[in-house]
Amino acid sequence: MGLQIDTGAILANHAALAAKAPGAIAAAVVKADAYGLGAAHVAPALYASGVRQFFVALAREGRAIRPLLPPDAQINILSGHLEGEDLTGLTPVLNSPAQFFRDRAMRPGQPFAIQLDSGMNRLGMEASEWAAIRSEAMAARPAFIMSHLACADEPDHPANAAQLAAFRAMTDGCDVPRSLAATGGILLGPEYHFDMVRPGVGLYGGMPFAGARPVVQLSLRVIQTRAVASGEMVGYGATWHAARDSRIATVDAGYADGILRALSSSGVQLYAGDRGCPVVGRVSMDLITVDVTDLDTVPDRLDLICPAQPIDRLADLAGTIGYEILTSLGARYPRTWR
């Protein structure tokens, strides 16, 4: 099995999203190990293409890539300043007054940013909290102020306009850069772009960026092929029986590798070139069974993620989103970057 990652496509997707927000700095979100694709490879490639602002969720993610990037790369930590964290060379995005006062007491003069809650009720200071410390925070000169949209992948959702208005109300008059838009927000249009945009899933080929170039191809090795007579079962629970004399291939991956068990009996296929072969029976921990009866020749590998079945198609079949498909990809896959 093997996971092939097209770094050039990631860079092209970043450039395409940046072009949609020409007046803004285009950062890059590389949290969760660059959405499962290897931040140690992806972040330096993005830096070489001109990116200087990076976002990760956790301080330990920032520490992992800090030695790989030159000093002028700013690595922003979305969880902020948690107690006991080593933030050397990192920029915490402070989410509460408590974080602000902790950070200023422990890191005076060091860079920080602010996150405000514009209505998502997840991270960030609420309007009343921000009003109470705004003067002191602005005197300390945050690197930027940001918020996050809850429904940016639904362009007509009223929450988008409501959050935009709330963010403006909290930040108008603040003489520092502002950021509201991730991938979906970039696609909403210029009023959401402000001074910096933060493309994430769109870099890696995911929706809502329908124009993204595919980034990932996942090929699984065929480790055995067997004849199954009409009426015989395949897999745990005997959930599938052959309706005809069949040829069944077993490939070397399963839910331990992030191929969700929900894909069992979902209509998912593995591909030999452009020929789809249905998955039959249950996805198990390490193995998947595939009906290859209609292939003239069974190749040594079959593709799960490919142009015929991109990550969001796989997500639809599993009842989830492309983010989960990407970030679930397991450590057992040999990865190749090109």
Backbone torsions as a table, in degrees:
resi	resn	phi	psi	omega
1	MET	NA	158.7	-178.9
2	GLY	-165.5	142.9	179.1
3	LEU	-110.7	113.5	-179.7
4	GLN	-100.2	127.2	-174.1
5	ILE	-119.6	121.1	-177.4
6	ASP	-91.9	94.5	-179.4
7	THR	-62.2	-35.9	178.0
8	GLY	-60.6	-35.8	177.5
9	ALA	-68.2	-37.2	176.0
10	ILE	-60.0	-45.4	-179.9
11	LEU	-65.2	-39.6	178.5
12	ALA	-65.2	-39.6	178.2
13	ASN	-65.5	-39.5	177.1
14	HIS	-62.6	-45.3	-179.3
15	ALA	-62.3	-39.6	-179.3
16	ALA	-66.5	-41.1	178.3
17	LEU	-70.3	-39.3	177.2
18	ALA	-60.4	-38.1	-179.3
19	ALA	-65.5	-22.5	177.8
20	LYS	-79.3	-11.7	178.7
21	ALA	-131.7	65.8	-169.3
22	PRO	-64.3	-21.5	-179.5
23	GLY	-91.0	1.6	-173.8
24	ALA	-116.7	152.4	168.1
25	ILE	-68.5	134.8	177.6
26	ALA	-102.4	104.6	176.1
27	ALA	-79.5	-171.8	175.2
28	ALA	-143.9	131.9	177.0
29	VAL	-93.5	119.3	-177.2
30	VAL	-124.1	27.4	178.9
31	LYS	-68.5	168.1	-179.8
32	ALA	52.1	45.6	179.3
33	ASP	56.1	48.8	-177.3
34	ALA	54.6	52.1	178.8
35	TYR	56.0	37.0	176.6
36	GLY	87.3	1.6	-172.6
37	LEU	-104.5	1.2	173.2
38	GLY	102.2	85.4	-178.5
39	ALA	-61.6	-29.6	-179.8
40	ALA	-64.1	-24.8	175.8
41	HIS	-96.2	-41.6	-172.4
42	VAL	-71.9	-45.2	-175.5
43	ALA	-62.9	-47.0	177.1
44	PRO	-62.1	-35.1	177.8
45	ALA	-64.8	-42.3	177.3
46	LEU	-64.8	-40.4	177.2
47	TYR	-59.5	-45.2	-178.9
48	ALA	-62.2	-25.7	179.0
49	SER	-85.3	-4.5	176.0
50	GLY	118.5	-4.1	-179.8
51	VAL	-72.3	136.1	178.6
52	ARG	-124.5	-13.3	179.4
53	GLN	-111.8	125.0	-179.4
54	PHE	-126.0	147.5	178.5
55	PHE	-125.5	133.1	172.1
56	VAL	-131.3	165.5	-178.1
57	ALA	-82.6	-39.3	-168.5
58	LEU	-123.6	151.4	179.4
59	ALA	-59.9	-37.6	-178.8
60	ARG	-66.4	-29.0	173.6
61	GLU	-66.9	-39.6	177.6
62	GLY	-65.3	-41.8	179.4
63	ARG	-63.9	-31.4	-178.7
64	ALA	-67.0	-35.7	-177.7
65	ILE	-99.5	-9.9	-178.6
66	ARG	-55.9	-44.9	-179.8
67	PRO	-68.6	-13.8	-176.0
68	LEU	-91.1	-8.4	-175.6
69	LEU	-122.6	144.5	177.4
70	PRO	-62.7	164.3	-175.0
71	PRO	-60.0	-25.7	-177.5
72	ASP	-80.3	-2.6	172.4
73	ALA	-79.8	124.8	178.0
74	GLN	-96.5	123.1	-178.9
75	ILE	-108.2	112.0	-173.1
76	ASN	-98.9	132.7	-174.2
77	ILE	-104.6	109.7	-172.1
78	LEU	-69.6	-24.1	178.2
79	SER	-79.0	-6.4	175.3
80	GLY	82.4	-147.9	-178.9
81	HIS	-106.5	98.2	175.7
82	LEU	-92.5	151.5	-176.8
83	GLU	-58.9	136.2	176.0
84	GLY	83.8	-0.1	-177.2
85	GLU	-80.2	141.8	170.6
86	ASP	-89.2	112.2	-177.2
87	LEU	-110.5	22.4	179.6
88	THR	-59.3	123.7	178.3
89	GLY	76.7	9.2	-177.2
90	LEU	-121.1	161.8	179.7
91	THR	-119.1	105.1	178.9
92	PRO	-73.8	139.6	174.7
93	VAL	-96.8	102.7	-168.0
94	LEU	-77.2	130.9	-169.3
95	ASN	-108.5	-3.0	-177.2
96	SER	-155.9	160.5	173.5
97	PRO	-57.1	-38.1	179.7
98	ALA	-60.8	-42.9	177.1
99	GLN	-64.1	-40.4	-179.9
100	PHE	-59.9	-49.1	-177.2
101	PHE	-69.4	-35.8	175.6
102	ARG	-62.1	-46.1	-176.0
103	ASP	-66.6	-42.5	-178.5
104	ARG	-69.0	-31.6	177.8
105	ALA	-71.9	-37.9	-174.1
106	MET	-93.9	-22.7	-175.0
107	ARG	-131.8	51.3	-178.1
108	PRO	-59.1	134.1	178.3
109	GLY	83.5	-9.3	-179.7
110	GLN	-88.3	153.6	-174.8
111	PRO	-68.8	146.6	176.1
112	PHE	-150.6	166.0	173.6
113	ALA	-134.0	172.5	-176.7
114	ILE	-124.9	136.3	169.5
115	GLN	-112.6	132.3	178.1
116	LEU	-110.4	148.2	175.0
117	ASP	-92.0	110.7	-179.7
118	SER	-97.0	11.6	175.5
119	GLY	136.8	-5.9	-178.4
120	MET	-79.0	-24.0	179.4
121	ASN	58.5	49.5	178.1
122	ARG	-127.0	-70.4	175.0
123	LEU	-126.8	155.1	174.2
124	GLY	112.2	160.9	179.8
125	MET	-78.8	136.7	173.7
126	GLU	-75.6	165.7	-173.1
127	ALA	-56.1	-42.3	-177.6
128	SER	-68.3	-38.8	178.0
129	GLU	-64.6	-42.5	-179.5
130	TRP	-66.2	-40.8	179.6
131	ALA	-60.5	-34.6	-177.3
132	ALA	-70.9	-28.7	-176.7
133	ILE	-118.3	4.2	-172.9
134	ARG	-55.6	-48.2	-176.5
135	SER	-60.7	-45.5	-179.8
136	GLU	-66.6	-40.7	-179.9
137	ALA	-65.2	-43.0	-179.1
138	MET	-68.1	-32.3	176.2
139	ALA	-64.0	-28.5	178.6
140	ALA	-83.3	-6.9	173.8
141	ARG	61.8	76.4	173.3
142	PRO	-63.4	150.9	178.8
143	ALA	-64.9	-34.7	176.2
144	PHE	-167.1	168.0	173.3
145	ILE	-122.2	134.0	-176.8
146	MET	-133.9	164.3	166.7
147	SER	-146.5	179.7	-173.7
148	HIS	-138.1	136.5	-177.8
149	LEU	-86.6	138.0	-178.0
150	ALA	-85.1	-28.7	-169.9
151	CYS	-130.6	31.8	-175.5
152	ALA	-64.9	-22.5	178.0
153	ASP	-78.8	-0.3	175.0
154	GLU	-121.2	90.4	-170.4
155	PRO	-55.9	-30.6	-176.7
156	ASP	-92.7	4.9	-177.6
157	HIS	-70.3	131.4	-177.6
158	PRO	-64.1	-19.3	179.2
159	ALA	-63.1	-28.0	-178.6
160	ASN	-63.2	-52.3	179.9
161	ALA	-64.4	-36.8	179.9
162	ALA	-65.2	-43.3	179.4
163	GLN	-68.6	-37.0	176.7
164	LEU	-59.8	-46.1	179.8
165	ALA	-63.6	-41.0	179.3
166	ALA	-64.7	-41.6	-179.7
167	PHE	-64.8	-43.0	177.6
168	ARG	-62.3	-43.4	-178.3
169	ALA	-60.6	-36.6	-178.6
170	MET	-80.9	-21.6	-170.1
171	THR	-120.8	-13.1	177.5
172	ASP	-56.9	133.8	-177.7
173	GLY	92.2	-9.5	175.4
174	CYS	-82.1	120.4	-174.3
175	ASP	-89.9	55.0	174.1
176	VAL	-139.6	161.6	178.4
177	PRO	-60.7	149.6	178.2
178	ARG	-123.5	152.0	-179.5
179	SER	-144.8	129.1	178.4
180	LEU	-127.2	-30.7	-166.6
181	ALA	-98.6	127.4	162.2
182	ALA	-94.9	-154.7	-175.1
183	THR	-55.0	-52.7	-177.6
184	GLY	-62.2	-39.2	179.5
185	GLY	-65.3	-35.1	175.9
186	ILE	-58.1	-41.6	-176.5
187	LEU	-74.3	-14.8	178.5
188	LEU	-72.1	-24.6	176.4
189	GLY	124.2	172.8	-169.4
190	PRO	-58.2	-32.4	-176.1
191	GLU	-65.4	-16.4	179.8
192	TYR	-95.0	-5.1	-168.5
193	HIS	-83.2	-37.4	-178.1
194	PHE	50.6	-136.5	-172.1
195	ASP	-97.5	-20.5	-179.2
196	MET	-147.1	137.1	173.7
197	VAL	-113.7	157.2	-170.8
198	ARG	-129.0	68.8	179.8
199	PRO	-61.0	136.4	179.6
200	GLY	-126.8	-92.8	-173.2
201	VAL	-59.1	-30.6	178.9
202	GLY	-61.8	-28.6	176.5
203	LEU	-62.2	-31.9	-170.0
204	TYR	-101.5	14.7	173.8
205	GLY	92.2	13.0	-173.9
206	GLY	-100.9	158.5	174.1
207	MET	-70.0	150.8	18.2
208	PRO	-90.3	11.9	179.0
209	PHE	-84.6	88.4	-176.0
210	ALA	-65.9	-22.3	-179.8
211	GLY	-87.5	7.9	-177.1
212	ALA	-67.7	144.6	170.5
213	ARG	-76.9	140.5	176.7
214	PRO	-61.3	139.4	-176.2
215	VAL	-110.5	-31.8	-168.0
216	VAL	-117.8	138.3	166.1
217	GLN	-129.6	127.6	-178.8
218	LEU	-116.5	115.7	-179.7
219	SER	-110.5	135.1	-177.7
220	LEU	-116.2	137.1	-177.6
221	ARG	-76.6	138.4	170.9
222	VAL	-83.9	118.4	-177.2
223	ILE	-105.2	-14.0	174.7
224	GLN	-162.1	145.6	173.0
225	THR	-127.9	135.9	-177.7
226	ARG	-139.4	155.5	172.6
227	ALA	-85.0	134.1	177.6
228	VAL	-124.2	121.5	-177.7
229	ALA	-74.5	153.2	176.6
230	SER	-51.4	130.1	179.4
231	GLY	94.4	-14.8	179.8
232	GLU	-78.0	154.2	-178.3
233	MET	-91.4	163.8	173.9
234	VAL	-138.8	127.6	169.5
235	GLY	85.9	173.4	-179.3
236	TYR	-57.6	142.4	173.6
237	GLY	75.9	-0.5	-179.6
238	ALA	50.0	43.6	-176.6
239	THR	-80.7	-13.2	179.4
240	TRP	-132.6	133.8	174.4
241	HIS	-123.5	139.9	-179.1
242	ALA	-65.5	129.3	177.0
243	ALA	-85.7	-8.0	179.2
244	ARG	-153.4	168.3	171.1
245	ASP	-60.9	126.8	-168.4
246	SER	-132.1	163.9	171.8
247	ARG	-118.3	123.4	-174.5
248	ILE	-117.1	127.1	175.9
249	ALA	-101.8	141.1	175.1
250	THR	-109.8	126.7	-179.7
251	VAL	-111.2	159.7	-164.9
252	ASP	-96.3	57.3	173.8
253	ALA	-157.4	162.3	-179.7
254	GLY	-166.0	-155.8	-175.1
255	TYR	-68.8	-19.4	172.8
256	ALA	-66.7	-16.1	-179.8
257	ASP	-106.0	11.8	177.2
258	GLY	88.3	8.2	174.3
259	ILE	-88.0	103.1	-164.7
260	LEU	-61.4	138.9	178.9
261	ARG	-61.1	-24.1	177.8
262	ALA	-63.4	-14.3	177.7
263	LEU	-77.5	-9.1	174.4
264	SER	-59.3	133.2	176.5
265	SER	54.0	33.5	-175.4
266	SER	-102.7	-9.9	-172.2
267	GLY	96.3	0.7	178.3
268	VAL	-64.7	147.2	178.8
269	GLN	-127.2	156.0	165.3
270	LEU	-106.4	147.1	-169.3
271	TYR	-115.0	135.8	167.4
272	ALA	-107.0	96.5	-170.1
273	GLY	65.0	-121.3	178.9
274	ASP	-101.4	10.2	179.5
275	ARG	-96.9	119.5	180.0
276	GLY	-87.6	140.1	179.2
277	CYS	-125.4	121.7	-173.4
278	PRO	-70.1	138.5	168.4
279	VAL	-70.3	133.3	-179.9
280	VAL	-123.7	149.3	-176.7
281	GLY	72.1	-171.8	-175.7
282	ARG	-85.5	144.5	165.6
283	VAL	-68.9	122.6	178.8
284	SER	-106.7	-173.7	-171.2
285	MET	-60.5	-44.0	-172.0
286	ASP	-123.6	-3.9	-170.0
287	LEU	-139.7	148.7	173.6
288	ILE	-134.0	139.8	178.4
289	THR	-107.6	140.4	-169.8
290	VAL	-134.9	135.3	177.9
291	ASP	-83.5	107.2	-178.1
292	VAL	-109.4	21.3	-175.3
293	THR	-55.7	-37.4	-173.0
294	ASP	-86.9	1.3	175.4
295	LEU	-85.0	137.6	174.6
296	ASP	-68.4	-40.4	179.4
297	THR	-134.2	132.8	178.2
298	VAL	-88.5	118.8	179.7
299	PRO	-73.0	170.5	179.8
300	ASP	-80.1	-10.2	176.6
301	ARG	-140.5	147.7	173.7
302	LEU	-125.9	144.7	-174.2
303	ASP	-97.7	131.0	174.6
304	LEU	-94.1	-46.4	175.6
305	ILE	-109.8	123.3	-174.3
306	CYS	-165.3	175.2	179.8
307	PRO	-55.6	-33.3	179.6
308	ALA	-74.0	-19.5	-178.0
309	GLN	-146.3	76.4	-178.2
310	PRO	-71.0	176.0	-171.3
311	ILE	-60.8	-36.8	-177.5
312	ASP	-76.5	-26.8	171.6
313	ARG	-66.2	-43.5	177.6
314	LEU	-61.6	-40.7	179.2
315	ALA	-62.9	-42.4	178.8
316	ASP	-59.2	-42.1	-178.4
317	LEU	-67.0	-31.0	-179.1
318	ALA	-89.0	-5.7	-177.8
319	GLY	72.9	35.3	-179.3
320	THR	-138.4	-154.8	-178.3
321	ILE	-124.8	159.5	-178.1
322	GLY	-58.2	-31.7	177.7
323	TYR	-55.7	-45.3	-177.3
324	GLU	-68.7	-37.6	177.7
325	ILE	-59.8	-48.7	-177.6
326	LEU	-64.2	-50.8	-172.6
327	THR	-74.8	-10.5	177.3
328	SER	-89.1	-9.6	-175.7
329	LEU	-58.8	126.0	-166.4
330	GLY	-78.3	164.3	-178.3
331	ALA	-74.0	-14.1	-177.2
332	ARG	-77.1	-15.9	179.1
333	TYR	-71.0	127.7	166.3
334	PRO	-65.3	129.8	-177.7
335	ARG	-105.3	138.2	176.1
336	THR	-126.2	125.5	178.4
337	TRP	-105.7	138.6	176.5
338	ARG	-140.0	NA	NA
